Amino acid sequence: MSHNTPLSPRPLHHLSDVQRRVLTTRQLREHGVTASVAAERCRAGGPWQQILPGVHLLHPGPPTSEERLLAALLYTASRGQGADGGAPGDRGPRDGAMITGLAALALHHFSSAPPLASLDHVDVLVPRARRLRATGFVRFVRAAALPGAQYLAGVPTAPVARALADAVARLTDAALVRGLLTESVRHGHCEAAAVVAELSAARLLSRPHVVDAVDALLAEGRSIAEGRLYDLVRGHHLPEPLWNVELRLPGGPALGGVDAYWREQAVAVEIDARAPRQDQDAWHGGSGRAREHLERLGITVVRVTPRKLRESLEEQAAVVRTALIAAADRAPASYVVVLPR
């Protein structure tokens, strides 16, 4: 028996390298190592160490980032009942827990997130009903309903929008918050609307530095969506529209701005960047009424979302092309004044 491998009636070859180096007290017992032997090996100067309560690192040096993540998940799973109501046990990530916050963003390869090795804490997202106490480098974030985990490097990880909200909730560095939020859309991790929805659900939009970062996020998201709309028109050989204009009745009030307008066909495209859970009353009272007014004047308004522009550009191009072709069969629209916006 080496210092790093327990005497075991069950071989360890079914475990990954990291799993062989991080085991709970129960797992060690299942492999033939008693609690007293484990305690002896974890004494000062010994070959092993107890990295968290009931979780052992089977080498004497500092833990790697992967070992810390696994230890956090094993500790979470070994405390009390699992998410499925089963008996206490060391079942690893199957209890529904997942890495979130800055550690999750590092796993998602955010360049603006601190590297895993530099983080003082690892945040773990768990069901609200779990009774868990933070210890060592592990902190808990509770949620009534957990999102679906994404497995990155074999680690259950919160989706980007949720991980961002959990990270921002603990951050006071305005520059870091802004960098994380803008990177999320600039590098295509998720849409701005999804991030805003998570920040709103976490009640973070009252913090001034978060509001400022969200303004930058939305500007970044709109800029990217506008670029994709240009690609839609030019890449699919549609007629060139008037870009980013305001429509008005002659001598009357403004009818609203649109992102693209085909004057001859009276077809407008509007990028809808609202958050999914944004107040629908505000929509019906503002942009919704403006769109209805345009349609009463005979102008076809095509709404596209940043997500559709990212995921189904060809399909959206077909929608716009159909609207342009259908214009020939409609009655002429009312005359409107077109001004730069």
N, C-alpha and C positions, 0 to 999 in steps of 0.2 A: 504494500500500500504506500503510495507516495503521499507527500504532504498535501497535494492539491486534489486528490481523488479519494472519496470515501470508500471504505471497505463495504462492498455491496453485493447482496444476492441478486440484485437487478442491475444489469449493465447500463452504462450511461450513453451508449452509442446512439440511442434513439433521440438524444437531446442535441440541440445546437451547441456550438462552442460557448456562447454566452450563457445558455441555460445550464451548462455543466459547471460554470464558475459562480453562478448565483442560485442558491437553493434555500428554501425555507426549512425551518426545524422539522416540519412534518415530512417534507420530501427527503431530508437526510435520514430520518427515522425509517422511511420506506426503503431506503437503500442500505440499511443496516447500521447507521450511525446513531448512537443514543444521544440524548440531550447532554449527558455529562461529558461524553467524548467531544461533542461539538463545543461545549463551554471551555474545555481544556485547550482545544486547538485555537480558540479565539482569545486566549489570554494575551496580555501585552508581550510582544515579541514572538507570538505564535505564528503558525503558517496561514491561519485563517483570521477573519475578522467579522464581527457582527455589524453589518452596514446599516440595518434598521432593526427594530424589535422583531425577532423571529425570522430575520432574513440574513443569510450568511454569504460572505464573499470568500471563495475558496482560494485566495492568494493574498499575500501580505501587502502588496502595493496599492496605490490609489485606484479606485474604480474607474473604468472607462465610461464614456457617455452612455453607451449601450447597456452597460451593467447597471448604471444608476436608473435608467428608464425601466429595465426589467425588475429591479429591486422595488421601485415605486409601485409597479403593478402587482407584484407578488405580495407586498405588504398590504395593499388595498384589498386584494382578494382574500387574504388570510384573517382579516378583521371582521368578525361577526358573520351574519348571513350574507350570502350572495344575492345578486339581483333577482335570481329566479326562485328565491325562498328556500334554497337548499340548506343543508347543514353547513356549518363553518368548515372551511377547508382551503387548500392552496390550489385553486383552479386557474390561476393566472388571469389573463384578460377576458376569459369567458364570462365573467360576472358583469360585463357591460361597461366597466371602467375604461377610460381612454385618456391619453395624454392631451393636454390642451395648453393654452397660453403660449408664452414665448418658446417653450420646448417644442410644442407642436409646430410653430411657425419655422423653427430651425429645421424640423423634419420635412417641412414643405419647401425647404431650400430658399427661404427668404434671406436675401443678402443683407437687409437692414436689421435682421434679428441677431442678437448676440449668439455666438456659437454655443452649442450644448455644453461644452466643457467649462464655459465661463459662468454658467447659471448657478446661482446660489440655491435655487429652489426648482423643483419639478411640480407643475400643477397637474392634478388628476381630476378629470370630470367624472362625477358619480351621480347616481340617482339621489334625489333629495331625502329619501327615506333611510339611506344608509347612515348609521351612526359611526362616524369616523373622526378621529382627532389627528390634527397635523402633528408630525414628528420629524425630527431630522431635517432633511432637505425636501420632504414631501408636504405639499399643501393640497387642500381639496376645494374643488368648485362643485357646487350642487345645482342640479337642475331637475325640474319636475318631469321633463321628458328629454331623453338623450337623443342627439342626432345620430345618424348612421356613421359608424367609424370608418375611416379610411386606413388601410394597412400600409404603412410606409416603413421600409426596412424591417418588416415583420412586426411592427409595433402599432397597436390600435390608436389612431390619431384622430382628433376632432377635425371636422372640415374647416377650411380656411376662415370663413366668415365667423364661425363660432369661436375658433381659437383667437381670432383678432379681438373679439369682444371681451373674452376672458383675460387677454393680455392687457388691453387698454384699461380695464377696470382697476388694475394694480399700478399703472404707470402714471407718473407726473411729468415726465420728460416730454415736452411738447414737440420737440424736433423728432424724437424717436416715434411718437404716436403718428405724426404726419408722415414720416418715412414709411412706416409699416402699412398705413392705410393706402397711400398712393401706390406703393409697390404691388399691393394686392390686385389692382386693376391694370397697372402698367405692364405687368408680366403675365397677365391672363389667368391669375389664380381664381378669380371670381368676379362677379359684377358688383359695381358700386351699390346698387339697390339692395343686394343681399347683405352687404356689410352694414349699411345704414339700418336695415331692419333688425339685425342682431344688436347693434348699439342701442337702438330705441327700446328693444325688449329688455335690455340690461339697464335701462334708465341712465344712460351715460351722456345723453345729448344735452344735459344741462351744464356740463362742465365746459368752461370757456375754451380750454386748449383742445378739447375733443371737437367742439363746434367748428373751430378754425380748421382742424384737420379734415373734418367732413366736407367743408367748403372746397378744400383743395382736392379731396377725393372725388367729389361730384364733377368738378371742373376737369379733372383727369379722365374720368369715365366718359363724360360728354365728348371730350376731344377725341378719344379713341373711337367712340361710336360714330362720330362724324367722319372720321377717316375711313371706317368700314362702309359707311353710306356712300362715300366717294368711290370706293372700290366696287360697290354693288352697281353703281351707274356705269362706270367706265369699264369695269371688267366684264360686264354682261351686255355691253354695246347698246345701252339705252340712250335716248336723246338727252342732250345736256340740259339740265334744268337751270333755273335761277336759284342760287344757293343762299340760304340763310336770310330770308326776306320777311317783311311784315306786310300783311294784307289790310287794306282799308277800303271802305265804301267811298266813292267820290264825294268829297266835302263832308264826310261823316266820320264816325269814330273808328278806332283801330279794331280789326277783327281778330288779331292775334298773329304771332310769328310762326313760321314753318321753316323746316330745315331744307326743303327742296320744293320748287314749284314749277310745274310745266304750264305755262300761261295758255298755250293753244288748246291743250286738253283739259284745263282746269282740274289738274290733279296735284295734290300736295302730299308730302311725306313729313311726318312729325316723329321725332325720336322721343319715346316715352321712357324717361329715366326715373320714374317714381319708384320708391321702395314698395315692395309687395304689400306691406301692411300699412302704407301711408293712409291717412284719413280720406276715405272715399267721399265724404261730404265736401272736402276741399276740392277734390277733383270735379265733382258735379257742379260745384259753385264757380269754378274758374275755367280750367282748360276744357272741361267737358262741355260747358255751355258754348265756349268759343268754337269748338269743333262742330257742335250741332248747328250753330249759326252759319258756318261755312257750308255745311251740307244743304241747308235750306236754300242757300244761294246757288246750288247746283255744283259746288266744288267737292270733288271726291277727296277725302282725307284718309290716307293710309298711315296707320300707327305702327311703328316698329319699335321693339325694345332692344337695348344693347345686347341682351342675351341672344335674341334671334339673329341679330346681325353677326354675332360671333359664331353661333352654332349652325345656322341654316341660311347662309347668305344667298345661295342659289334659289332656295324656296322663296325668300323675300323678294328677290329680283323678279321671279315669276309673278308674284302678287302685283308688283308695281307695273310690270309689262301688261298684265291683264287689265289693270285700271286704265292705262293709257290707250289700249286698243278699244276698250268699251266706251271711251269718251265719244267715239264717232257715232254711236247709237243713242246718245243722250241729247236732250234738249240743250241748247247753248246755256252756259252758266251766266249769271249776272256779272256785269263788268265790275272789276275791283282794281284799285290802285295798288301797285307793287312797289314797295320801298325797301332799300337796304336796311337790315336790322343791326 
